[in-house]
């Protein structure tokens, strides 16, 4: 089994959604706020998938290291 990153970054959100970098940052910020996370905490692929309704398997396909 290949290990992948757990955290998702704005560049990943851009690849997945086709949104701009600024819109991707805003989306991650809204997800953090809805989960009650602090600014320094990360969003996981699982949290991103459940918030956006995209299957985690699809999210993981778009994450590159």
Secondary structure, 3 states (H helix, E strand, C coil): CCCCCCECCHHHHHHHHCCCHHHHHHHHHHHHHHHCCCCCCCCEHHHHHHHHCCCHHHHHHHCCC
